[in-house]
Amino acid sequence: MHDGAVLSFLERLEAAGDISSAERELIAGDWLNEQRAVNAVESEYWALRLVRDLGRALGARDQRALEGPLQAAEDQLVRDFAASLTRR
C-alpha cells in the first residue's frame, strides 16, 4: 500500500467524523515513520503505534495487549541508540 492511499483513507475517516484532524495527523505520522523505518525493531515500533493510535481514535477501550510489545520495541530502540553512541 502506498502513502497516498493510506493518507486518503485517513482523510475519509476524518470527513466522516470517525476521527479528528489531530488523530488523522498522529496516525499519518505513525504510518509515514513506519514506512521510513531503518530496521525491523523501528518498523515494529511504528506499526504497533499505528495500530494503537488508530484503535484509540476509533474508540477501542482495552489495548493492554499492545502496550507490552510496544514498550519492548521502544526499549530496544533506546538500547540500540545508546549502543550506537558508545561506538562513536
ChimeraX attribute file (.defattr): number of C-alpha atoms within 10 A of each C-alpha:
attribute: neighborCount
match mode: 1-to-1
recipient: residues
	/A:1	5
	/A:2	8
	/A:3	12
	/A:4	9
	/A:5	10
	/A:6	15
	/A:7	18
	/A:8	12
	/A:9	14
	/A:10	22
	/A:11	19
	/A:12	14
	/A:13	16
	/A:14	16
	/A:15	12
	/A:16	10
	/A:17	10
	/A:18	16
	/A:19	20
	/A:20	17
	/A:21	15
	/A:22	11
	/A:23	18
	/A:24	22
	/A:25	14
	/A:26	16
	/A:27	24
	/A:28	21
	/A:29	16
	/A:30	22
	/A:31	20
	/A:32	17
	/A:33	17
	/A:34	21
	/A:35	15
	/A:36	11
	/A:37	15
	/A:38	10
	/A:39	10
	/A:40	10
	/A:41	17
	/A:42	19
	/A:43	19
	/A:44	17
	/A:45	23
	/A:46	24
	/A:47	20
	/A:48	20
	/A:49	21
	/A:50	21
	/A:51	16
	/A:52	22
	/A:53	19
	/A:54	20
	/A:55	14
	/A:56	15
	/A:57	17
	/A:58	14
	/A:59	11
	/A:60	11
	/A:61	8
	/A:62	10
	/A:63	13
	/A:64	10
	/A:65	9
	/A:66	13
	/A:67	13
	/A:68	11
	/A:69	14
	/A:70	19
	/A:71	13
	/A:72	13
	/A:73	20
	/A:74	17
	/A:75	14
	/A:76	15
	/A:77	16
	/A:78	12
	/A:79	12
	/A:80	12
	/A:81	11
	/A:82	11
	/A:83	11
	/A:84	10
	/A:85	9
	/A:86	7
	/A:87	6
	/A:88	5
